[in-house]
Amino acid sequence: MIDLARNSMVSSKKVVDYSVIVPMYNEEGNIKKLDKEIKAVMSKVGDYELIYVNDGSKDRTLKELGELKGVTIVNLNRNYGQSIALDAGFKAAQGEIIVSLDGDGQNDPADIPKLIEQLNKENLDVVAGWRKNRMDKNGIKILTKTGRFARRILIKDDVHDTGCTLRVYRKEAAKSLDLQGEMHRYILALLRWKGFKIGEIEVNHRPRLNGESKYGYQKAVKGFIDLIHIWFIDKYSQRPLHMFGFLGLSCFLLGVLAELWMAFQKIFYGIDLSANAWFPLGFFLMLGGIMFFSFGLIIDLTIKAYLNTSHNESRYYVRDMIRK
């Protein structure tokens, strides 16, 4: 299969008005219908390229993609996840406006023109789809609402639907991203911090006809961990010592106050320090404060060393770039 795919590769790249990015992982039953819908819509919009990113599918997804005409296939070396698949698609895109949507058929390609219209009408950098009436299981809806609440608390994200892949981007916005982990859920927050203007519009959400949802409790936990990472990057990426230094000084001062109070009790009331929990607690608070401050210094120096060092190791590998 791979040898046949390589024979279809060409080195030329055509600059187009629009690039449509569709990440695919085990979606063999949805490909042909979705491909037909996208082409029908985009043929009326303008000059475009259609890029499918095969994220290490284990079914017949790559074979079915190879049977399509007029598409580009980015075939990743293994399954990396949706964030990496989107990142690979963004980097391969040539269009001035980049469209992304899921490969499961639940995003409706018919919504693409109105997202593009909103992008141009309001002079935005990104317009995100809002699946107001979601056709998902109740468990997924609960996880989504919980995640939205956490985002509002930690990163002040007021976007209704950060998990909807159906979006349109200016090329500059999409190309500025460097995605990994479960970061695709926080693309809008990352772009907002970079100064890009973001809009939102209601879109249609369809029930899944084939295959199974890739979103579950494990990914929700990973997403929450990435949310903490995003919060830290937003507040302390430039000077992590500010956070760890504050924690360190607070613990140290509390420890000093506890020890002074114990010294006062010992001197004036003769209290046995060995029988009082405040004495060892104060000592450990002081020790913890020193450790927190030291961690801040180490992390601060590590980040500076990282930023001042060139990194040639790729986070993912593309096995083939197939242009048909």
Phi and psi in degrees as a GROMACS rama.xvg file:
@    title "Ramachandran Plot"
@    xaxis  label "Phi"
@    yaxis  label "Psi"
@TYPE xy
-67.8438  -38.4458  ILE-2
-63.0353  -40.7671  ASP-3
-64.3953  -38.1804  LEU-4
-64.2466  -41.4618  ALA-5
-64.2394  -30.7465  ARG-6
-67.087  -18.9284  ASN-7
-91.6745  -3.19285  SER-8
-72.9078  143.819  MET-9
-133.478  154.477  VAL-10
-93.8128  -14.7373  SER-11
-76.0389  147.135  SER-12
-125.112  134.876  LYS-13
-110.007  126.669  LYS-14
-77.0019  127.5  VAL-15
-127.667  170.358  VAL-16
-76.392  -37.4662  ASP-17
-131.313  142.742  TYR-18
-122.603  127.793  SER-19
-107.463  120.694  VAL-20
-107.714  125.258  ILE-21
-129.474  104.537  VAL-22
-72.4566  139.08  PRO-23
-129.805  129.373  MET-24
-143.428  108.954  TYR-25
53.7257  57.6666  ASN-26
-122.622  36.9841  GLU-27
-58.3978  -29.7016  GLU-28
-83.5307  -6.62573  GLY-29
-112.408  -8.78228  ASN-30
-64.8864  -55.1201  ILE-31
-64.4176  -42.0874  LYS-32
-65.3092  -45.0507  LYS-33
-65.4441  -41.7509  LEU-34
-59.0706  -43.6616  ASP-35
-63.162  -41.5592  LYS-36
-66.0138  -45.1433  GLU-37
-61.8027  -46.2716  ILE-38
-64.8114  -36.9272  LYS-39
-63.6705  -39.3175  ALA-40
-74.4242  -49.656  VAL-41
-69.5711  -25.3663  MET-42
-64.8273  -22.6296  SER-43
-93.2488  -13.4546  LYS-44
-87.8294  -46.0892  VAL-45
163.032  -168.341  GLY-46
-70.7261  128.561  ASP-47
-146.469  163.761  TYR-48
-124.365  146.727  GLU-49
-116.96  116.161  LEU-50
-114.429  118.776  ILE-51
-100.573  132.37  TYR-52
-108.823  109.446  VAL-53
-83.6341  109.283  ASN-54
-90.7497  59.6733  ASP-55
64.8986  38.7297  GLY-56
-59.5621  145.678  SER-57
-105.21  -1.75636  LYS-58
-104.758  -148.128  ASP-59
-92.0286  18.1831  ARG-60
-57.9956  -49.2393  THR-61
-62.9179  -39.4759  LEU-62
-64.203  -43.956  LYS-63
-67.2055  -36.9624  GLU-64
-63.5118  -37.3288  LEU-65
-65.9693  -16.5584  GLY-66
-88.5506  -8.18186  GLU-67
-78.5116  158.31  LEU-68
-115.138  147.171  LYS-69
68.5805  35.1821  GLY-70
-131.432  164.658  VAL-71
-114.604  134.993  THR-72
-117.163  119.463  ILE-73
-96.9375  110.327  VAL-74
-102.151  103.993  ASN-75
-74.2612  154.06  LEU-76
-65.9874  -30.3047  ASN-77
-157.751  -176.673  ARG-78
-80.8173  114.924  ASN-79
-106.315  -20.9381  TYR-80
110.707  164.879  GLY-81
-64.4672  -35.2427  GLN-82
-60.9068  -46.7927  SER-83
-66.7429  -39.5045  ILE-84
-61.1581  -43.0739  ALA-85
-65.1657  -41.8931  LEU-86
-59.3556  -44.6136  ASP-87
-63.5783  -39.4389  ALA-88
-65.8467  -43.4244  GLY-89
-60.6892  -40.7213  PHE-90
-70.9163  -26.9933  LYS-91
-84.9108  -17.0964  ALA-92
-68.9395  142.998  ALA-93
-112.623  -10.8878  GLN-94
-73.3887  155.978  GLY-95
-73.5615  -29.7113  GLU-96
-121.746  130.879  ILE-97
-113.302  128.122  ILE-98
-109.307  135.864  VAL-99
-124.938  143.905  SER-100
-155.767  158.881  LEU-101
-71.58  157.54  ASP-102
-93.2854  5.47325  GLY-103
-88.6955  -3.20095  ASP-104
83.9143  0.450174  GLY-105
-79.6793  -31.4827  GLN-106
-74.1198  136.897  ASN-107
-95.5219  113.179  ASP-108
-57.9264  -22.4882  PRO-109
-63.1089  -17.4163  ALA-110
-82.2137  -13.1876  ASP-111
-58.1151  -46.5799  ILE-112
-57.629  -38.6435  PRO-113
-73.3174  -27.6543  LYS-114
-68.1332  -42.0147  LEU-115
-64.7493  -40.4813  ILE-116
-61.6039  -43.1357  GLU-117
-64.6504  -39.4816  GLN-118
-58.2769  -46.3535  LEU-119
-77.8859  -37.8966  ASN-120
-63.6255  -42.6698  LYS-121
-100.222  6.00947  GLU-122
53.1475  52.1276  ASN-123
-97.0223  168.857  LEU-124
-99.0036  -27.0146  ASP-125
-145.771  139.304  VAL-126
-125.102  123.066  VAL-127
-103.017  145.326  ALA-128
-80.4359  144.902  GLY-129
-119.742  109.277  TRP-130
-81.551  78.2046  ARG-131
-64.004  -39.4773  LYS-132
-110.562  86.6623  ASN-133
-78.4369  138.231  ARG-134
-101.65  56.1899  MET-135
-120.754  168.502  ASP-136
-67.7597  156.212  LYS-137
-60.037  -35.6869  ASN-138
-61.1969  -42.1122  GLY-139
-66.9605  -39.15  ILE-140
-62.8727  -40.2752  LYS-141
-65.2111  -44.3275  ILE-142
-60.6746  -40.6819  LEU-143
-63.8544  -44.866  THR-144
-65.7275  -38.3824  LYS-145
-63.4145  -43.8847  THR-146
-62.6383  -39.4436  GLY-147
-63.7264  -41.1715  ARG-148
-61.6164  -44.2774  PHE-149
-63.5602  -39.2511  ALA-150
-64.4529  -40.373  ARG-151
-63.4841  -38.9097  ARG-152
-71.1199  -46.9908  ILE-153
-85.128  -43.7117  LEU-154
-120.421  10.6753  ILE-155
54.9388  41.9709  LYS-156
-91.1092  112.303  ASP-157
-101.222  10.7816  ASP-158
-70.6667  136.307  VAL-159
-68.1181  -39.8104  HIS-160
-136.985  90.038  ASP-161
-83.693  -7.27246  THR-162
-94.4334  -4.02811  GLY-163
-77.957  121.259  CYS-164
-77.4723  -20.6956  THR-165
-70.223  104.532  LEU-166
-149.549  160.377  ARG-167
-123.902  137.598  VAL-168
-126.332  145.632  TYR-169
-67.9211  147.91  ARG-170
-55.4882  -40.6679  LYS-171
-62.4878  -36.3609  GLU-172
-69.8962  -48.816  ALA-173
-63.8225  -40.2013  ALA-174
-71.8911  -16.3133  LYS-175
-79.1822  -11.4918  SER-176
-84.0602  150.917  LEU-177
-139.82  86.1085  ASP-178
-88.9852  150.298  LEU-179
-161.613  172.023  GLN-180
57.9605  -129.612  GLY-181
-109.468  32.1423  GLU-182
-69.5666  -12.7462  MET-183
-60.7924  -24.1944  HIS-184
-73.4594  -15.3466  ARG-185
-118.146  20.1755  TYR-186
-57.3161  -44.8203  ILE-187
-65.2858  -39.7124  LEU-188
-64.4984  -42.9871  ALA-189
-61.0769  -44.0571  LEU-190
-68.7714  -37.0105  LEU-191
-63.3243  -39.6362  ARG-192
-67.0445  -26.6791  TRP-193
-80.1901  -7.33162  LYS-194
98.8954  8.03522  GLY-195
-81.2028  147.705  PHE-196
-89.6021  130.596  LYS-197
-122.466  136.61  ILE-198
-124.108  171.904  GLY-199
-146.176  142.678  GLU-200
-146.888  145.287  ILE-201
-68.3561  139.298  GLU-202
-133.334  162.741  VAL-203
-76.762  142.58  ASN-204
-127.859  124.949  HIS-205
-106.02  153.158  ARG-206
-68.3946  148.162  PRO-207
-72.2207  130.021  ARG-208
-95.9711  -31.5328  LEU-209
-138.325  151.383  ASN-210
78.9807  -173.656  GLY-211
-124.94  150.5  GLU-212
-64.4121  141.296  SER-213
-91.0726  -4.2374  LYS-214
-95.1088  130.45  TYR-215
-154.081  -167.458  GLY-216
-66.4429  -36.6718  TYR-217
-63.3905  -43.3238  GLN-218
-68.6959  -31.023  LYS-219
-64.153  -40.9394  ALA-220
-64.5209  -45.5413  VAL-221
-60.7246  -39.118  LYS-222
-63.3173  -38.2814  GLY-223
-66.5308  -39.5981  PHE-224
-61.5195  -42.3408  ILE-225
-66.4198  -30.444  ASP-226
-62.8631  -42.8718  LEU-227
-61.554  -40.6705  ILE-228
-61.3818  -45.3496  HIS-229
-61.4591  -43.0907  ILE-230
-60.2698  -43.6677  TRP-231
-64.9822  -43.5635  PHE-232
-61.1128  -42.2515  ILE-233
-63.4683  -42.328  ASP-234
-92.9354  -34.4593  LYS-235
-132.091  13.5343  TYR-236
-64.1399  -33.7949  SER-237
-76.3525  -39.4295  GLN-238
-140.329  79.3872  ARG-239
-59.9322  -19.698  PRO-240
-62.626  -25.9064  LEU-241
-61.6914  -42.0896  HIS-242
-74.8814  -53.1387  MET-243
-68.1824  -31.9536  PHE-244
-65.6386  -41.5377  GLY-245
-62.8342  -45.6325  PHE-246
-62.4248  -42.7461  LEU-247
-63.4567  -48.2264  GLY-248
-64.5488  -38.6113  LEU-249
-63.18  -47.8807  SER-250
-62.6589  -42.6088  CYS-251
-63.6655  -44.5399  PHE-252
-65.6595  -39.6903  LEU-253
-62.61  -39.901  LEU-254
-64.1257  -42.1773  GLY-255
-62.7952  -44.0439  VAL-256
-61.6069  -40.9779  LEU-257
-63.4559  -42.1663  ALA-258
-68.1431  -39.1062  GLU-259
-63.5058  -39.8273  LEU-260
-64.5065  -39.6678  TRP-261
-66.4055  -38.1537  MET-262
-64.7365  -40.3767  ALA-263
-61.796  -44.5569  PHE-264
-63.7298  -37.6813  GLN-265
-69.1603  -44.8447  LYS-266
-69.1159  -45.7608  ILE-267
-96.5679  -21.2424  PHE-268
-123.023  -3.41005  TYR-269
64.3872  28.2886  GLY-270
-70.254  137.535  ILE-271
-74.8615  114.152  ASP-272
-67.6721  -28.2272  LEU-273
-67.4245  -20.4039  SER-274
-100.883  7.59928  ALA-275
-115.47  128.355  ASN-276
-71.6724  -20.8269  ALA-277
-67.312  -29.856  TRP-278
-66.0226  -52.8478  PHE-279
-67.7256  -31.5875  PRO-280
-63.1576  -44.0476  LEU-281
-61.174  -40.0939  GLY-282
-62.1116  -45.7731  PHE-283
-68.542  -32.5051  PHE-284
-64.6465  -41.7411  LEU-285
-64.3073  -43.7207  MET-286
-63.8412  -42.1984  LEU-287
-63.2483  -38.2909  GLY-288
-61.0741  -43.9824  GLY-289
-62.639  -40.251  ILE-290
-66.6031  -44.5624  MET-291
-58.3946  -45.9575  PHE-292
-62.9702  -40.0808  PHE-293
-65.201  -41.2836  SER-294
-58.7824  -42.8232  PHE-295
-59.7809  -44.2377  GLY-296
-62.3174  -44.9075  LEU-297
-63.731  -46.9114  ILE-298
-64.3247  -39.9666  ILE-299
-59.3142  -48.2504  ASP-300
-66.4858  -36.2624  LEU-301
-64.2482  -44.0403  THR-302
-63.3498  -42.5694  ILE-303
-63.7266  -40.7257  LYS-304
-64.7237  -38.4878  ALA-305
-64.7681  -45.7381  TYR-306
-67.2767  -25.963  LEU-307
-93.6867  6.60255  ASN-308
-116.989  136.219  THR-309
-74.9396  141.954  SER-310
-123.391  115.249  HIS-311
-102.172  -8.52595  ASN-312
-76.1019  122.255  GLU-313
-76.7356  144.412  SER-314
-79.972  -17.629  ARG-315
-155.108  165.071  TYR-316
-127.51  135.096  TYR-317
-96.6417  118.452  VAL-318
-72.5178  -44.4737  ARG-319
-143.269  148.179  ASP-320
-116.934  107.162  MET-321
-106.975  120.681  ILE-322
-115.166  122.821  ARG-323
